[in-house]
Amino acid sequence: MKLVFALVALCFAAVTTAAQYQAHQLDANTLHIETDAGKLSLQFYQNDVVEAFYQPLGVKQLPSFSISQQAQALALNLTEAADSLTLSSASLRVKIDKAPLRLSYYRGGQLLLAEQQGYFSEDGQHGFRFALSKDEKLLGGGQRVLGMDRRGHKFPLYNKAHYGYSTESSQMYFSLPAVMSSNKYLLLFDNSAKGEADLGASNADVMQFSAEGGRSSYLVVAGDTYPALISNYTTLTGRQPLPARWTLGNYASRFGYRSEAEARAVVQKFRDLKLPLDALVLDLYWFGPDIKGHMGNLAWDKTAFPKPENMLSDLSADGVNTILVTEPFVLTSSKRWQEAVDAGAIAPGLDGKPKTFDFYFGNTGLIDVFNPKARDWFWQIYKGLAKQGVAGVWGDLGEPEVHPDDTVHAIGMANEVHNAFGHQWADMVYSGMRRDFPEQRPFIMMRAGAPGSQRFGMVPWTGDVERSWGGLKPQVELALSMGLFGFGYIHSDLGGFAGGEQFDKELYIRWLQYGVFQPVYRPHAQEHIAPEMVFHDDHTIETLRPWLNLRYQLLPYNYTLAYQNSLTGMPLMRPLFFADETNQALMDEKNSYFWGDAFLVAPVTEPGVKAWPVQLPGGVWFDYFSGKRYEGSGKVEVPVTLDTIPVLVKAGSFVPMAKLVQSTRDYSSRQLTLHYYADASIDCAKGEMYEDDGKTPDAIAKDQFELLNFYYLQDNGAQKFELRRSGDYAGKPDSRELTLVVHNQNAKPSHISVDGRYIQLVPQQARFNRMQNVAWYDKANRQLKVKLDWQVDKTQISVR
């Protein structure tokens, strides 16, 4: 024990003066600098990404959990003056002042960021301070309900549950020690330890990140645009793998289904009501009959689930994928406690014995996911469940929810590694799935992680939100703030999770309408009010039915967003300031957002309204329901009923939609409807659609996919469309029955041709529906519909 305290004291030895330069050496992508206080390494990973890694004398350093990229071979230029060094890539320049040592970062002629002081260590904390410029906005910090711009706030860097939050929260499940600046840089404090971010709260002109231990490193990411920042950042930290198509469908989920009979019955109720369903989530009753005393069993309770393999097989045959909750805690009362102790899986205390402590679910130990022996033991449980047919993993309480300071992990104390716990857990599950189940795309839903966790396919959610209008209000802010840092699948428990004395029908409907345009459609709640729409009244069901159907019809569009995210890191939910990077006011917008490039969505978060404000980002937009045209960059009041929320479609957008199915198992793009939103202001436009078999891992890398590209050109009074397709995969349709729907058509066309061949314009919808290679003008809705059999790689359509 004396040795442990001596090491801790050494780690937090105070550095009271700024370091002074002594010598340097450039080695490939890294500039090594010797100082009187230790070493500094400046390493370029890309032309626009550089790491400053301080290694003060006597200070323990943990590995980086965030960085996954191998440094690119770059041509760097180093120059020296009497008082400074300058290290430059093709686009980023770092000036190193020698005395005292201080770093400044430039892109072109613009100063992006400058250390106010280099590395500091004081009062048991170490970290970095940076100067802030006037009017600079700072987004990020992970899950917080503080407004989009976090400048002026100070908050903990410590993953911690916030049960029943609503309109305010400075500390939640998923901290991220990173910010994106309106000055077009992204700063990542690469540290896993308990810490704090002070974004101009204590001093309006200073940004500070600090922690109790961990790693004294930060990374600067630059780029021409905000999407370029995200692309460069996710190249560094890793990108979300393309998920299986079924994960974009509807989930049945609650706290929780208590038996096999109940689980089967809820699935059957969806089928009987013809409401699409793709996943069933089982909470902790799958391994125990009640809430307390069983955590860590992680084996089927055969009393409640007598034939789990048969159940899993039957559900899979019905197109339903089963996801099981798991936690990193093993109770001393659980059936596996001694097994876990014998395997060395439980993190010890300072005395070297398995650390036990009390929390809500009982007396427990914590699995040390940083210990290879513990990971091996834990993985064997997941492996066995996957062999039984379990399709996905739900990792809950992974902050960890309770994490005593004196817990000793394989690589450090609890507070040194706390924020990387969920990250390491996800790594374990993902690596095991890829190794032992190489034909399956992993699904890993977790409540906490760290920068870079997205590369393990982590699907985070926004935790135990209050089931109230106040709980609904911050969900866009939370999603946008996480999406900027690679977490494109962040989502909420639709309908709200915690509390609620009685069913609020309007709140429930509004939350599930919003859910259609978020990455995961998963109603989930405490069971005293049913989260599944099938258990509510007919009016609620029929109000929501077209919305759930729309979710499934949009599968080609949504799956394409997933494809784009896996290539570039671009989130599925996108902030409005992406549309006009000169308008800093848009960075504060936390109610309206883009769903991909085509849709602008503004969830209704108050009861009883007849209209709802929407911030327009510029350009031309059409109301999805009424077709009304909006233009400009101001705020507009969009009329709504209980059946609608503001959903606008950008002029010039292509939106591919598929035939409705009850499960993605039956999905096919053989029949495809392609919507195009025409406007006189748009001379040319393009869109794309990604298709594969929906399940093959690494389909993109294996070139087992098809791309459909759509082009529009307005030429001398003619509207010209070109449709192209390329690529191949198992099960690809040889041809497609394509219906092109051109919106905002104010007049009936006189001539339509496909590949130079005249197409008949029929006078009635009934004839159009039963014929092939025809067109119909819907005057009432101002739509032109052209139906064709698309067989060749390139097809051209001309409308006059």
Secondary structure, 3 states (H helix, E strand, C coil): CHHHHHHHHHHCCCECCCCCEEEEEEECCEEEEEECCEEEEEEEEECCEEEEEEEECCCCCCCCCCCCCCCCCCCCEEEECCCEEEEECCCCEEEEECCCCEEEEEECCEEEEEEEEEEEEECCEEEEEEECCCCCCEEEEECCECCCCCCCCEEEECCCCCCCECCCECCCCCEEEEEEECCCEEEEECCCCCEEEEECCCCCCEEEEEECCCCCEEEEEECCCHHHHHHHHHHHHCCCCCCCHHHHCEEEECECCCCHHHHHHHHHHHHHCCCCCCEEEECHHHCCCCCCCCCCCCCCCCCCCCCHHHHHHHHHHCCCEEEEEECCEEECCCCCHHHHHHCCCECECCCCCECCEEECCEEEEEECCCCHHHHHHHHHHHHHHHHHCCCEEEECCCCCCCCCCCCEECCEEHHHHHHHHHHHHHHHHHHHHHHHCCCCCCCEEECCCCCCHHHHCEEEECCCEECCHHHHCCHHHHHHHHHCCCCCCCECCECCCECCCCCCHHHHHHHHHHHCCCCCECECCECCCCCCHHHCCHHHHHHHHHHHHHHHHCHHHHHHHHHHHHHHCCCCEECHHHCCCCCHHHHHCCCCEEECCCEEECCCCCCCCCEEEEECCCCEEEECCCCCEEECCCEEEEECCCCCCCEEEECCCEEEEECCCCCHHHCCCCEEEEEEECCCCCCEEEEEEEECCCCCCCCCCCCCEEEEEEEEEEECCEEEEEEEEEEECCCCCCCEEEEEEEECCCCCCCCEEECCEECEEECCHHHHHHCCCEEEEECCCCEEEEEEEECCCEEEEEEC
